[in-house]
Amino acid sequence: MPIAVDIDVMLAKRKMSVGELADRVGITPANLAVLKNGRAKAVRFATLAALCEVLECQPGDLLRWEAEGFAGE
């Protein structure tokens, strides 16, 4: 998938556990793991805003676009 999720990076910078982040954001650890591991099909803006508030970051600190290779490259 061309969207990479860097929640792990921000968790490490903030010295915060997945469980603590999930509690503070108000989502289950399982749903946070789905998002963190790049398996989510979508993310609500309210959830993204809550993640940014708790982690004191911008959406671009959590999500980034990566070009996918083309056949023959």
N, CA, C, O and CB atoms as a CASP TS submission, in Angstrom:
PFRMAT TS
TARGET T0000
AUTHOR 0000-0000-0000
METHOD Language model
MODEL 1
PARENT N/A
ATOM      1  N   MET     1       0.854  -1.181   0.000  1.00  0.00           N
ATOM      2  CA  MET     1       0.000   0.000   0.000  1.00  0.00           C
ATOM      3  C   MET     1       0.898   1.242   0.000  1.00  0.00           C
ATOM      4  O   MET     1       1.910   1.274   0.700  1.00  0.00           O
ATOM      5  CB  MET     1      -0.970  -0.001   1.236  1.00  0.00           C
ATOM      6  N   PRO     2       0.541   2.238  -0.763  1.00  0.00           N
ATOM      7  CA  PRO     2       1.416   3.407  -0.873  1.00  0.00           C
ATOM      8  C   PRO     2       1.387   4.356   0.323  1.00  0.00           C
ATOM      9  O   PRO     2       2.202   5.276   0.385  1.00  0.00           O
ATOM     10  CB  PRO     2       1.053   4.166  -2.087  1.00  0.00           C
ATOM     11  N   ILE     3       0.471   4.160   1.274  1.00  0.00           N
ATOM     12  CA  ILE     3       0.458   5.001   2.471  1.00  0.00           C
ATOM     13  C   ILE     3       1.144   4.237   3.601  1.00  0.00           C
ATOM     14  O   ILE     3       0.699   3.160   3.996  1.00  0.00           O
ATOM     15  CB  ILE     3      -1.008   5.403   2.869  1.00  0.00           C
ATOM     16  N   ALA     4       2.231   4.807   4.114  1.00  0.00           N
ATOM     17  CA  ALA     4       2.965   4.199   5.223  1.00  0.00           C
ATOM     18  C   ALA     4       2.549   4.877   6.525  1.00  0.00           C
ATOM     19  O   ALA     4       2.334   6.088   6.560  1.00  0.00           O
ATOM     20  CB  ALA     4       4.506   4.312   5.007  1.00  0.00           C
ATOM     21  N   VAL     5       2.438   4.103   7.576  1.00  0.00           N
ATOM     22  CA  VAL     5       2.015   4.600   8.879  1.00  0.00           C
ATOM     23  C   VAL     5       3.214   4.572   9.821  1.00  0.00           C
ATOM     24  O   VAL     5       3.852   3.535  10.002  1.00  0.00           O
ATOM     25  CB  VAL     5       0.833   3.755   9.451  1.00  0.00           C
ATOM     26  N   ASP     6       3.511   5.720  10.416  1.00  0.00           N
ATOM     27  CA  ASP     6       4.679   5.856  11.294  1.00  0.00           C
ATOM     28  C   ASP     6       4.299   6.084  12.762  1.00  0.00           C
ATOM     29  O   ASP     6       4.977   6.827  13.472  1.00  0.00           O
ATOM     30  CB  ASP     6       5.549   7.002  10.814  1.00  0.00           C
ATOM     31  N   ILE     7       3.232   5.454  13.204  1.00  0.00           N
ATOM     32  CA  ILE     7       2.828   5.614  14.601  1.00  0.00           C
ATOM     33  C   ILE     7       3.917   5.083  15.535  1.00  0.00           C
ATOM     34  O   ILE     7       4.154   5.661  16.596  1.00  0.00           O
ATOM     35  CB  ILE     7       1.491   4.884  14.865  1.00  0.00           C
ATOM     36  N   ASP     8       4.580   3.992  15.153  1.00  0.00           N
ATOM     37  CA  ASP     8       5.659   3.433  15.981  1.00  0.00           C
ATOM     38  C   ASP     8       6.750   4.461  16.248  1.00  0.00           C
ATOM     39  O   ASP     8       7.278   4.544  17.357  1.00  0.00           O
ATOM     40  CB  ASP     8       6.265   2.201  15.305  1.00  0.00           C
ATOM     41  N   VAL     9       7.085   5.245  15.222  1.00  0.00           N
ATOM     42  CA  VAL     9       8.132   6.263  15.364  1.00  0.00           C
ATOM     43  C   VAL     9       7.728   7.284  16.421  1.00  0.00           C
ATOM     44  O   VAL     9       8.522   7.635  17.294  1.00  0.00           O
ATOM     45  CB  VAL     9       8.401   6.968  14.011  1.00  0.00           C
ATOM     46  N   MET    10       6.480   7.758  16.336  1.00  0.00           N
ATOM     47  CA  MET    10       6.009   8.762  17.297  1.00  0.00           C
ATOM     48  C   MET    10       5.877   8.163  18.698  1.00  0.00           C
ATOM     49  O   MET    10       6.156   8.841  19.687  1.00  0.00           O
ATOM     50  CB  MET    10       4.658   9.346  16.843  1.00  0.00           C
ATOM     51  N   LEU    11       5.456   6.909  18.793  1.00  0.00           N
ATOM     52  CA  LEU    11       5.382   6.254  20.102  1.00  0.00           C
ATOM     53  C   LEU    11       6.770   6.201  20.746  1.00  0.00           C
ATOM     54  O   LEU    11       6.917   6.474  21.937  1.00  0.00           O
ATOM     55  CB  LEU    11       4.794   4.824  19.966  1.00  0.00           C
ATOM     56  N   ALA    12       7.772   5.853  19.963  1.00  0.00           N
ATOM     57  CA  ALA    12       9.135   5.784  20.491  1.00  0.00           C
ATOM     58  C   ALA    12       9.618   7.166  20.916  1.00  0.00           C
ATOM     59  O   ALA    12      10.228   7.308  21.977  1.00  0.00           O
ATOM     60  CB  ALA    12      10.090   5.187  19.442  1.00  0.00           C
ATOM     61  N   LYS    13       9.355   8.179  20.107  1.00  0.00           N
ATOM     62  CA  LYS    13       9.777   9.540  20.449  1.00  0.00           C
ATOM     63  C   LYS    13       9.113  10.031  21.726  1.00  0.00           C
ATOM     64  O   LYS    13       9.725  10.764  22.504  1.00  0.00           O
ATOM     65  CB  LYS    13       9.460  10.494  19.306  1.00  0.00           C
ATOM     66  N   ARG    14       7.871   9.633  21.944  1.00  0.00           N
ATOM     67  CA  ARG    14       7.114  10.079  23.123  1.00  0.00           C
ATOM     68  C   ARG    14       7.255   9.121  24.301  1.00  0.00           C
ATOM     69  O   ARG    14       6.714   9.361  25.380  1.00  0.00           O
ATOM     70  CB  ARG    14       5.642  10.234  22.770  1.00  0.00           C
ATOM     71  N   LYS    15       7.999   8.016  24.077  1.00  0.00           N
ATOM     72  CA  LYS    15       8.180   6.992  25.117  1.00  0.00           C
ATOM     73  C   LYS    15       6.830   6.548  25.677  1.00  0.00           C
ATOM     74  O   LYS    15       6.612   6.532  26.888  1.00  0.00           O
ATOM     75  CB  LYS    15       9.078   7.528  26.257  1.00  0.00           C
ATOM     76  N   MET    16       5.939   6.191  24.767  1.00  0.00           N
ATOM     77  CA  MET    16       4.568   5.824  25.120  1.00  0.00           C
ATOM     78  C   MET    16       4.275   4.423  24.585  1.00  0.00           C
ATOM     79  O   MET    16       4.765   4.049  23.519  1.00  0.00           O
ATOM     80  CB  MET    16       3.545   6.862  24.554  1.00  0.00           C
ATOM     81  N   SER    17       3.488   3.659  25.314  1.00  0.00           N
ATOM     82  CA  SER    17       3.117   2.315  24.874  1.00  0.00           C
ATOM     83  C   SER    17       1.867   2.376  23.998  1.00  0.00           C
ATOM     84  O   SER    17       1.127   3.359  24.012  1.00  0.00           O
ATOM     85  CB  SER    17       2.880   1.389  26.089  1.00  0.00           C
ATOM     86  N   VAL    18       1.651   1.314  23.244  1.00  0.00           N
ATOM     87  CA  VAL    18       0.459   1.209  22.412  1.00  0.00           C
ATOM     88  C   VAL    18      -0.790   1.246  23.296  1.00  0.00           C
ATOM     89  O   VAL    18      -1.775   1.900  22.953  1.00  0.00           O
ATOM     90  CB  VAL    18       0.495  -0.091  21.563  1.00  0.00           C
ATOM     91  N   GLY    19      -0.749   0.552  24.419  1.00  0.00           N
ATOM     92  CA  GLY    19      -1.898   0.534  25.328  1.00  0.00           C
ATOM     93  C   GLY    19      -2.229   1.908  25.875  1.00  0.00           C
ATOM     94  O   GLY    19      -3.397   2.289  25.948  1.00  0.00           O
ATOM     95  N   GLU    20      -1.199   2.655  26.263  1.00  0.00           N
ATOM     96  CA  GLU    20      -1.432   4.001  26.779  1.00  0.00           C
ATOM     97  C   GLU    20      -2.013   4.905  25.697  1.00  0.00           C
ATOM     98  O   GLU    20      -2.943   5.669  25.954  1.00  0.00           O
ATOM     99  CB  GLU    20      -0.129   4.599  27.324  1.00  0.00           C
ATOM    100  N   LEU    21      -1.463   4.817  24.486  1.00  0.00           N
ATOM    101  CA  LEU    21      -1.981   5.633  23.389  1.00  0.00           C
ATOM    102  C   LEU    21      -3.439   5.283  23.095  1.00  0.00           C
ATOM    103  O   LEU    21      -4.272   6.174  22.925  1.00  0.00           O
ATOM    104  CB  LEU    21      -1.123   5.443  22.125  1.00  0.00           C
ATOM    105  N   ALA    22      -3.743   3.996  23.035  1.00  0.00           N
ATOM    106  CA  ALA    22      -5.120   3.565  22.776  1.00  0.00           C
ATOM    107  C   ALA    22      -6.069   4.113  23.838  1.00  0.00           C
ATOM    108  O   ALA    22      -7.146   4.611  23.510  1.00  0.00           O
ATOM    109  CB  ALA    22      -5.204   2.027  22.732  1.00  0.00           C
ATOM    110  N   ASP    23      -5.676   4.024  25.109  1.00  0.00           N
ATOM    111  CA  ASP    23      -6.515   4.542  26.197  1.00  0.00           C
ATOM    112  C   ASP    23      -6.742   6.038  26.055  1.00  0.00           C
ATOM    113  O   ASP    23      -7.868   6.516  26.197  1.00  0.00           O
ATOM    114  CB  ASP    23      -5.878   4.242  27.554  1.00  0.00           C
ATOM    115  N   ARG    24      -5.673   6.779  25.773  1.00  0.00           N
ATOM    116  CA  ARG    24      -5.781   8.235  25.699  1.00  0.00           C
ATOM    117  C   ARG    24      -6.544   8.702  24.465  1.00  0.00           C
ATOM    118  O   ARG    24      -7.191   9.749  24.495  1.00  0.00           O
ATOM    119  CB  ARG    24      -4.402   8.854  25.706  1.00  0.00           C
ATOM    120  N   VAL    25      -6.474   7.931  23.378  1.00  0.00           N
ATOM    121  CA  VAL    25      -7.193   8.286  22.148  1.00  0.00           C
ATOM    122  C   VAL    25      -8.648   7.829  22.220  1.00  0.00           C
ATOM    123  O   VAL    25      -9.533   8.445  21.625  1.00  0.00           O
ATOM    124  CB  VAL    25      -6.501   7.663  20.919  1.00  0.00           C
ATOM    125  N   GLY    26      -8.883   6.746  22.951  1.00  0.00           N
ATOM    126  CA  GLY    26     -10.248   6.235  23.075  1.00  0.00           C
ATOM    127  C   GLY    26     -10.597   5.178  22.044  1.00  0.00           C
ATOM    128  O   GLY    26     -11.755   5.055  21.644  1.00  0.00           O
ATOM    129  N   ILE    27      -9.596   4.410  21.609  1.00  0.00           N
ATOM    130  CA  ILE    27      -9.839   3.281  20.717  1.00  0.00           C
ATOM    131  C   ILE    27      -9.246   2.032  21.351  1.00  0.00           C
ATOM    132  O   ILE    27      -8.448   2.112  22.285  1.00  0.00           O
ATOM    133  CB  ILE    27      -9.232   3.532  19.301  1.00  0.00           C
ATOM    134  N   THR    28      -9.645   0.889  20.834  1.00  0.00           N
ATOM    135  CA  THR    28      -9.132  -0.355  21.409  1.00  0.00           C
ATOM    136  C   THR    28      -7.687  -0.571  20.954  1.00  0.00           C
ATOM    137  O   THR    28      -7.296  -0.119  19.878  1.00  0.00           O
ATOM    138  CB  THR    28     -10.024  -1.565  20.998  1.00  0.00           C
ATOM    139  N   PRO    29      -6.902  -1.262  21.776  1.00  0.00           N
ATOM    140  CA  PRO    29      -5.540  -1.595  21.350  1.00  0.00           C
ATOM    141  C   PRO    29      -5.527  -2.396  20.043  1.00  0.00           C
ATOM    142  O   PRO    29      -4.614  -2.243  19.231  1.00  0.00           O
ATOM    143  CB  PRO    29      -4.828  -2.385  22.447  1.00  0.00           C
ATOM    144  N   ALA    30      -6.538  -3.249  19.839  1.00  0.00           N
ATOM    145  CA  ALA    30      -6.610  -4.041  18.606  1.00  0.00           C
ATOM    146  C   ALA    30      -6.804  -3.133  17.391  1.00  0.00           C
ATOM    147  O   ALA    30      -6.150  -3.324  16.366  1.00  0.00           O
ATOM    148  CB  ALA    30      -7.760  -5.070  18.690  1.00  0.00           C
ATOM    149  N   ASN    31      -7.701  -2.144  17.499  1.00  0.00           N
ATOM    150  CA  ASN    31      -7.916  -1.227  16.381  1.00  0.00           C
ATOM    151  C   ASN    31      -6.687  -0.353  16.139  1.00  0.00           C
ATOM    152  O   ASN    31      -6.364  -0.041  14.993  1.00  0.00           O
ATOM    153  CB  ASN    31      -9.144  -0.348  16.643  1.00  0.00           C
ATOM    154  N   LEU    32      -6.009   0.038  17.200  1.00  0.00           N
ATOM    155  CA  LEU    32      -4.783   0.815  17.039  1.00  0.00           C
ATOM    156  C   LEU    32      -3.714  -0.031  16.353  1.00  0.00           C
ATOM    157  O   LEU    32      -2.969   0.480  15.517  1.00  0.00           O
ATOM    158  CB  LEU    32      -4.276   1.324  18.408  1.00  0.00           C
ATOM    159  N   ALA    33      -3.628  -1.304  16.692  1.00  0.00           N
ATOM    160  CA  ALA    33      -2.657  -2.198  16.061  1.00  0.00           C
ATOM    161  C   ALA    33      -2.935  -2.340  14.565  1.00  0.00           C
ATOM    162  O   ALA    33      -2.001  -2.362  13.763  1.00  0.00           O
ATOM    163  CB  ALA    33      -2.683  -3.576  16.736  1.00  0.00           C
ATOM    164  N   VAL    34      -4.207  -2.437  14.184  1.00  0.00           N
ATOM    165  CA  VAL    34      -4.570  -2.520  12.765  1.00  0.00           C
ATOM    166  C   VAL    34      -4.086  -1.274  12.033  1.00  0.00           C
ATOM    167  O   VAL    34      -3.515  -1.368  10.946  1.00  0.00           O
ATOM    168  CB  VAL    34      -6.102  -2.686  12.595  1.00  0.00           C
ATOM    169  N   LEU    35      -4.314  -0.115  12.628  1.00  0.00           N
ATOM    170  CA  LEU    35      -3.869   1.140  12.022  1.00  0.00           C
ATOM    171  C   LEU    35      -2.344   1.224  11.995  1.00  0.00           C
ATOM    172  O   LEU    35      -1.749   1.574  10.976  1.00  0.00           O
ATOM    173  CB  LEU    35      -4.451   2.338  12.786  1.00  0.00           C
ATOM    174  N   LYS    36      -1.724   0.901  13.122  1.00  0.00           N
ATOM    175  CA  LYS    36      -0.272   1.007  13.273  1.00  0.00           C
ATOM    176  C   LYS    36       0.463   0.101  12.294  1.00  0.00           C
ATOM    177  O   LYS    36       1.531   0.462  11.801  1.00  0.00           O
ATOM    178  CB  LYS    36       0.137   0.664  14.699  1.00  0.00           C
ATOM    179  N   ASN    37      -0.091  -1.060  12.010  1.00  0.00           N
ATOM    180  CA  ASN    37       0.560  -2.030  11.130  1.00  0.00           C
ATOM    181  C   ASN    37       0.203  -1.841   9.661  1.00  0.00           C
ATOM    182  O   ASN    37       0.590  -2.652   8.820  1.00  0.00           O
ATOM    183  CB  ASN    37       0.196  -3.423  11.554  1.00  0.00           C
ATOM    184  N   GLY    38      -0.533  -0.775   9.348  1.00  0.00           N
ATOM    185  CA  GLY    38      -0.849  -0.471   7.960  1.00  0.00           C
ATOM    186  C   GLY    38      -1.917  -1.351   7.350  1.00  0.00           C
ATOM    187  O   GLY    38      -2.028  -1.419   6.126  1.00  0.00           O
ATOM    188  N   ARG    39      -2.712  -2.032   8.174  1.00  0.00           N
ATOM    189  CA  ARG    39      -3.755  -2.912   7.652  1.00  0.00           C
ATOM    190  C   ARG    39      -5.122  -2.232   7.584  1.00  0.00           C
ATOM    191  O   ARG    39      -6.076  -2.830   7.089  1.00  0.00           O
ATOM    192  CB  ARG    39      -3.851  -4.154   8.507  1.00  0.00           C
ATOM    193  N   ALA    40      -5.235  -1.000   8.068  1.00  0.00           N
ATOM    194  CA  ALA    40      -6.517  -0.290   8.060  1.00  0.00           C
ATOM    195  C   ALA    40      -6.857   0.147   6.644  1.00  0.00           C
ATOM    196  O   ALA    40      -5.979   0.549   5.881  1.00  0.00           O
ATOM    197  CB  ALA    40      -6.479   0.933   9.006  1.00  0.00           C
ATOM    198  N   LYS    41      -8.132   0.067   6.302  1.00  0.00           N
ATOM    199  CA  LYS    41      -8.608   0.533   5.003  1.00  0.00           C
ATOM    200  C   LYS    41      -8.929   2.022   5.042  1.00  0.00           C
ATOM    201  O   LYS    41      -8.941   2.686   4.005  1.00  0.00           O
ATOM    202  CB  LYS    41      -9.842  -0.261   4.570  1.00  0.00           C
ATOM    203  N   ALA    42      -9.188   2.545   6.235  1.00  0.00           N
ATOM    204  CA  ALA    42      -9.563   3.952   6.393  1.00  0.00           C
ATOM    205  C   ALA    42      -9.262   4.379   7.819  1.00  0.00           C
ATOM    206  O   ALA    42      -9.094   3.546   8.710  1.00  0.00           O
ATOM    207  CB  ALA    42     -11.068   4.182   6.052  1.00  0.00           C
ATOM    208  N   VAL    43      -9.196   5.693   8.021  1.00  0.00           N
ATOM    209  CA  VAL    43      -9.059   6.246   9.370  1.00  0.00           C
ATOM    210  C   VAL    43      -9.955   7.479   9.436  1.00  0.00           C
ATOM    211  O   VAL    43      -9.936   8.322   8.539  1.00  0.00           O
ATOM    212  CB  VAL    43      -7.550   6.602   9.713  1.00  0.00           C
ATOM    213  N   ARG    44     -10.723   7.572  10.488  1.00  0.00           N
ATOM    214  CA  ARG    44     -11.593   8.737  10.671  1.00  0.00           C
ATOM    215  C   ARG    44     -10.749   9.946  11.030  1.00  0.00           C
ATOM    216  O   ARG    44      -9.754   9.841  11.748  1.00  0.00           O
ATOM    217  CB  ARG    44     -12.658   8.473  11.765  1.00  0.00           C
ATOM    218  N   PHE    45     -11.167  11.103  10.514  1.00  0.00           N
ATOM    219  CA  PHE    45     -10.447  12.321  10.845  1.00  0.00           C
ATOM    220  C   PHE    45     -10.460  12.568  12.347  1.00  0.00           C
ATOM    221  O   PHE    45      -9.485  13.090  12.888  1.00  0.00           O
ATOM    222  CB  PHE    45     -11.050  13.512  10.108  1.00  0.00           C
ATOM    223  N   ALA    46     -11.536  12.208  13.030  1.00  0.00           N
ATOM    224  CA  ALA    46     -11.597  12.396  14.483  1.00  0.00           C
ATOM    225  C   ALA    46     -10.528  11.553  15.178  1.00  0.00           C
ATOM    226  O   ALA    46      -9.910  12.003  16.142  1.00  0.00           O
ATOM    227  CB  ALA    46     -13.000  12.029  15.019  1.00  0.00           C
ATOM    228  N   THR    47     -10.312  10.338  14.693  1.00  0.00           N
ATOM    229  CA  THR    47      -9.275   9.474  15.258  1.00  0.00           C
ATOM    230  C   THR    47      -7.899  10.031  14.957  1.00  0.00           C
ATOM    231  O   THR    47      -7.029  10.048  15.829  1.00  0.00           O
ATOM    232  CB  THR    47      -9.398   8.047  14.711  1.00  0.00           C
ATOM    233  N   LEU    48      -7.692  10.490  13.727  1.00  0.00           N
ATOM    234  CA  LEU    48      -6.412  11.078  13.354  1.00  0.00           C
ATOM    235  C   LEU    48      -6.127  12.324  14.193  1.00  0.00           C
ATOM    236  O   LEU    48      -5.004  12.531  14.653  1.00  0.00           O
ATOM    237  CB  LEU    48      -6.398  11.427  11.857  1.00  0.00           C
ATOM    238  N   ALA    49      -7.152  13.145  14.385  1.00  0.00           N
ATOM    239  CA  ALA    49      -6.989  14.351  15.203  1.00  0.00           C
ATOM    240  C   ALA    49      -6.646  13.989  16.643  1.00  0.00           C
ATOM    241  O   ALA    49      -5.798  14.635  17.259  1.00  0.00           O
ATOM    242  CB  ALA    49      -8.268  15.205  15.164  1.00  0.00           C
ATOM    243  N   ALA    50      -7.301  12.956  17.187  1.00  0.00           N
ATOM    244  CA  ALA    50      -7.018  12.533  18.559  1.00  0.00           C
ATOM    245  C   ALA    50      -5.597  11.989  18.682  1.00  0.00           C
ATOM    246  O   ALA    50      -4.911  12.262  19.667  1.00  0.00           O
ATOM    247  CB  ALA    50      -8.031  11.472  19.012  1.00  0.00           C
ATOM    248  N   LEU    51      -5.152  11.219  17.685  1.00  0.00           N
ATOM    249  CA  LEU    51      -3.774  10.719  17.693  1.00  0.00           C
ATOM    250  C   LEU    51      -2.790  11.877  17.687  1.00  0.00           C
ATOM    251  O   LEU    51      -1.814  11.874  18.437  1.00  0.00           O
ATOM    252  CB  LEU    51      -3.520   9.800  16.483  1.00  0.00           C
ATOM    253  N   CYS    52      -3.046  12.869  16.839  1.00  0.00           N
ATOM    254  CA  CYS    52      -2.153  14.028  16.764  1.00  0.00           C
ATOM    255  C   CYS    52      -2.147  14.817  18.064  1.00  0.00           C
ATOM    256  O   CYS    52      -1.100  15.298  18.498  1.00  0.00           O
ATOM    257  CB  CYS    52      -2.561  14.936  15.611  1.00  0.00           C
ATOM    258  N   GLU    53      -3.321  14.952  18.689  1.00  0.00           N
ATOM    259  CA  GLU    53      -3.393  15.694  19.950  1.00  0.00           C
ATOM    260  C   GLU    53      -2.583  14.987  21.039  1.00  0.00           C
ATOM    261  O   GLU    53      -1.782  15.614  21.732  1.00  0.00           O
ATOM    262  CB  GLU    53      -4.863  15.855  20.398  1.00  0.00           C
ATOM    263  N   VAL    54      -2.798  13.690  21.180  1.00  0.00           N
ATOM    264  CA  VAL    54      -2.119  12.931  22.225  1.00  0.00           C
ATOM    265  C   VAL    54      -0.614  12.867  21.967  1.00  0.00           C
ATOM    266  O   VAL    54       0.181  12.996  22.898  1.00  0.00           O
ATOM    267  CB  VAL    54      -2.700  11.518  22.318  1.00  0.00           C
ATOM    268  N   LEU    55      -0.222  12.667  20.712  1.00  0.00           N
ATOM    269  CA  LEU    55       1.200  12.534  20.376  1.00  0.00           C
ATOM    270  C   LEU    55       1.872  13.879  20.112  1.00  0.00           C
ATOM    271  O   LEU    55       3.080  13.943  19.883  1.00  0.00           O
ATOM    272  CB  LEU    55       1.360  11.643  19.161  1.00  0.00           C
ATOM    273  N   GLU    56       1.080  14.953  20.146  1.00  0.00           N
ATOM    274  CA  GLU    56       1.593  16.305  19.897  1.00  0.00           C
ATOM    275  C   GLU    56       2.378  16.354  18.592  1.00  0.00           C
ATOM    276  O   GLU    56       3.560  16.698  18.563  1.00  0.00           O
ATOM    277  CB  GLU    56       2.480  16.770  21.065  1.00  0.00           C
ATOM    278  N   CYS    57       1.679  15.997  17.508  1.00  0.00           N
ATOM    279  CA  CYS    57       2.315  15.959  16.196  1.00  0.00           C
ATOM    280  C   CYS    57       1.323  16.377  15.123  1.00  0.00           C
ATOM    281  O   CYS    57       0.169  16.688  15.417  1.00  0.00           O
ATOM    282  CB  CYS    57       2.869  14.556  15.899  1.00  0.00           C
ATOM    283  N   GLN    58       1.772  16.381  13.898  1.00  0.00           N
ATOM    284  CA  GLN    58       0.953  16.694  12.738  1.00  0.00           C
ATOM    285  C   GLN    58       0.585  15.392  12.020  1.00  0.00           C
ATOM    286  O   GLN    58       1.289  14.394  12.172  1.00  0.00           O
ATOM    287  CB  GLN    58       1.699  17.669  11.779  1.00  0.00           C
ATOM    288  N   PRO    59      -0.511  15.380  11.236  1.00  0.00           N
ATOM    289  CA  PRO    59      -0.877  14.163  10.500  1.00  0.00           C
ATOM    290  C   PRO    59       0.267  13.623   9.635  1.00  0.00           C
ATOM    291  O   PRO    59       0.419  12.410   9.494  1.00  0.00           O
ATOM    292  CB  PRO    59      -2.086  14.438   9.622  1.00  0.00           C
ATOM    293  N   GLY    60       1.064  14.515   9.061  1.00  0.00           N
ATOM    294  CA  GLY    60       2.185  14.093   8.236  1.00  0.00           C
ATOM    295  C   GLY    60       3.286  13.389   9.013  1.00  0.00           C
ATOM    296  O   GLY    60       4.138  12.728   8.420  1.00  0.00           O
ATOM    297  N   ASP    61       3.276  13.525  10.336  1.00  0.00           N
ATOM    298  CA  ASP    61       4.229  12.792  11.165  1.00  0.00           C
ATOM    299  C   ASP    61       3.805  11.335  11.323  1.00  0.00           C
ATOM    300  O   ASP    61       4.622  10.477  11.657  1.00  0.00           O
ATOM    301  CB  ASP    61       4.364  13.455  12.539  1.00  0.00           C
ATOM    302  N   LEU    62       2.522  11.060  11.081  1.00  0.00           N
ATOM    303  CA  LEU    62       1.979   9.719  11.260  1.00  0.00           C
ATOM    304  C   LEU    62       1.766   8.978   9.948  1.00  0.00           C
ATOM    305  O   LEU    62       1.865   7.752   9.903  1.00  0.00           O
ATOM    306  CB  LEU    62       0.685   9.795  12.003  1.00  0.00           C
ATOM    307  N   LEU    63       1.472   9.717   8.881  1.00  0.00           N
ATOM    308  CA  LEU    63       1.160   9.119   7.584  1.00  0.00           C
ATOM    309  C   LEU    63       2.040   9.726   6.506  1.00  0.00           C
ATOM    310  O   LEU    63       2.280  10.934   6.494  1.00  0.00           O
ATOM    311  CB  LEU    63      -0.328   9.314   7.233  1.00  0.00           C
ATOM    312  N   ARG    64       2.519   8.882   5.602  1.00  0.00           N
ATOM    313  CA  ARG    64       3.286   9.393   4.472  1.00  0.00           C
ATOM    314  C   ARG    64       3.017   8.518   3.259  1.00  0.00           C
ATOM    315  O   ARG    64       2.686   7.339   3.381  1.00  0.00           O
ATOM    316  CB  ARG    64       4.805   9.438   4.796  1.00  0.00           C
ATOM    317  N   TRP    65       3.166   9.124   2.087  1.00  0.00           N
ATOM    318  CA  TRP    65       2.941   8.436   0.837  1.00  0.00           C
ATOM    319  C   TRP    65       4.256   7.896   0.301  1.00  0.00           C
ATOM    320  O   TRP    65       5.268   8.597   0.291  1.00  0.00           O
ATOM    321  CB  TRP    65       2.280   9.365  -0.181  1.00  0.00           C
ATOM    322  N   GLU    66       4.235   6.649  -0.142  1.00  0.00           N
ATOM    323  CA  GLU    66       5.401   6.019  -0.776  1.00  0.00           C
ATOM    324  C   GLU    66       4.984   5.544  -2.145  1.00  0.00           C
ATOM    325  O   GLU    66       3.977   4.848  -2.284  1.00  0.00           O
ATOM    326  CB  GLU    66       5.962   4.834   0.081  1.00  0.00           C
ATOM    327  N   ALA    67       5.744   5.910  -3.161  1.00  0.00           N
ATOM    328  CA  ALA    67       5.441   5.474  -4.518  1.00  0.00           C
ATOM    329  C   ALA    67       5.614   3.958  -4.622  1.00  0.00           C
ATOM    330  O   ALA    67       6.563   3.387  -4.086  1.00  0.00           O
ATOM    331  CB  ALA    67       6.347   6.201  -5.544  1.00  0.00           C
ATOM    332  N   GLU    68       4.697   3.340  -5.306  1.00  0.00           N
ATOM    333  CA  GLU    68       4.808   1.904  -5.559  1.00  0.00           C
ATOM    334  C   GLU    68       5.579   1.707  -6.849  1.00  0.00           C
ATOM    335  O   GLU    68       5.422   2.474  -7.798  1.00  0.00           O
ATOM    336  CB  GLU    68       3.405   1.224  -5.637  1.00  0.00           C
ATOM    337  N   GLY    69       6.407   0.682  -6.882  1.00  0.00           N
ATOM    338  CA  GLY    69       7.188   0.403  -8.096  1.00  0.00           C
ATOM    339  C   GLY    69       6.306  -0.039  -9.237  1.00  0.00           C
ATOM    340  O   GLY    69       5.253  -0.640  -9.025  1.00  0.00           O
ATOM    341  N   PHE    70       6.729   0.253 -10.429  1.00  0.00           N
ATOM    342  CA  PHE    70       6.011  -0.168 -11.637  1.00  0.00           C
ATOM    343  C   PHE    70       6.686  -1.398 -12.206  1.00  0.00           C
ATOM    344  O   PHE    70       7.876  -1.619 -11.979  1.00  0.00           O
ATOM    345  CB  PHE    70       5.965   0.972 -12.695  1.00  0.00           C
ATOM    346  N   ALA    71       5.930  -2.204 -12.948  1.00  0.00           N
ATOM    347  CA  ALA    71       6.483  -3.401 -13.564  1.00  0.00           C
ATOM    348  C   ALA    71       7.642  -3.011 -14.475  1.00  0.00           C
ATOM    349  O   ALA    71       7.542  -2.056 -15.246  1.00  0.00           O
ATOM    350  CB  ALA    71       5.396  -4.169 -14.357  1.00  0.00           C
ATOM    351  N   GLY    72       8.710  -3.734 -14.383  1.00  0.00           N
ATOM    352  CA  GLY    72       9.857  -3.470 -15.234  1.00  0.00           C
ATOM    353  C   GLY    72      10.889  -2.547 -14.599  1.00  0.00           C
ATOM    354  O   GLY    72      11.952  -2.324 -15.178  1.00  0.00           O
ATOM    355  N   GLU    73      10.597  -2.015 -13.435  1.00  0.00           N
ATOM    356  CA  GLU    73      11.566  -1.132 -12.770  1.00  0.00           C
ATOM    357  C   GLU    73      12.476  -1.940 -11.884  1.00  0.00           C
ATOM    358  O   GLU    73      13.361  -1.381 -11.236  1.00  0.00           O
ATOM    359  CB  GLU    73      10.855  -0.047 -11.948  1.00  0.00           C
TER
END
